[in-house]
């Protein structure tokens, strides 16, 4: 998948791509044709860097409703020739999810498109999951035969059908079809359900894959063999060491962490970090400078998981390092440091934004740390991250940090956050937005009665404005 091209944050398209609340507000004030063009661009060219964790579908669906937008562009995207060749879920997943939300709001044209795509489209399973949540029994029964026709009769087709039934995210359609009296529907789905259950039982009774022997050296050998095959087993091997290692094995484990083969060394580092061995911090520092990238990354990962004052104290000495261990040390101070570490966390936050930009992965923990430690002078850089990041997840965490550090947040960003694409961000806004703003009062009323809104957001709304809200 190509990285999405994100427009500048000051443009309508850039705001909508980021899922910012200001995107909706600007779209409603813009010429309708311009707003719909930007909206369709976002839905047909998914702007998310990580489509599996970032939300946009409800945000875009609500804007379609507010703009009274048609679905012609989505229809052309779903049923174009490209659907036959590009089978990746991320090409059509956002459009299908938007249709699902529109169907839940009563848009019959969206429901019709979902049924049609489930019957003929490549990403049919996603469409079927959307229908499972929104369609009635009659609608689901009407697409049973087209879906089942995807699996030709015979051993191979029956096996694929059993796998589809077993792995379905939403089982409702399959359960409904299993009760169908038609031989080509009910009998076939019931047989697939039975086969899927049997396959699952077989996997549970006969787990596949190699397992280590019951000794420390056997675990090290297993970890090394896995690394040579291209399978990273540091974590599982460390857990196995917890089960088999005794006090008498510590010299062997420490030596492996100091100079063993890469697989064994990584497993030993993780084990010693988990057990808070007094030698592990020195071993991590040495491993972080290793010529082996695998060992260096494992050392940093092991340190990031450590708790306790010795790890925090060592982080204070490592935070100025210009490498991955220095970045990890800043993250440890952000998550577990005290008030005396605020200056170090702030410095790391500023340097990360300056050197890596507003989308750097390291910002997640640093932003959280700025909020946790209440670093008021971090507000300017937090506001910059909020405006510029393309990640709605990072923006939401930044909003939470601003709520703890920026006295202007209730009358500023908190207002637009009520329209944000992430429910956790809307929840923060509902807790902090200044209700004297007429836009806030009206938006809170709408969120309180919107059937598609998350329960946590509605709870925050009702807790904030009390039982006398007139809805």
ABEGO torsion letter per residue (X at the ends): XBBBBBBBAABAAAAAAAGBAAAAAAAAABBAAAAAAAAAAAAABBABABAAABBAAAAAAAAAAAAGBBAAAAAAAAABAAAAABABAAAAAAAAAAAAAAAAAGBAAAAAAAAAAAAABAAAAAAAAAAAAABBAAAAAAAAAAAAAABBBEAAAAAAAAAAAAABABAAAAAAAAABABAAAAAAAAAAAAAAAAAAAAAAABBBEBBBBBBAAAAAAAAAAAAAAGBBAAAAAAAAAAAABBAAAAAAAAAAAAABBAAAAAAAAAAAAAAGBAAAAAAAAAAAABABAAAAAAAAAAAAABBEAAAAAAAAAAAABABAAAAAAAAAAAAABBAAAAAAAAAAAAAAAAAAEAABAAAAAAAAAAAAAGBAAAAAAAAAAAAABABAAAAAAAAAAAAAABAAAAABAAAAAAABABAAAAAAAAAABBAABAAAAAAAAAAAABAABBAAAAAAAAAAAEAABBX
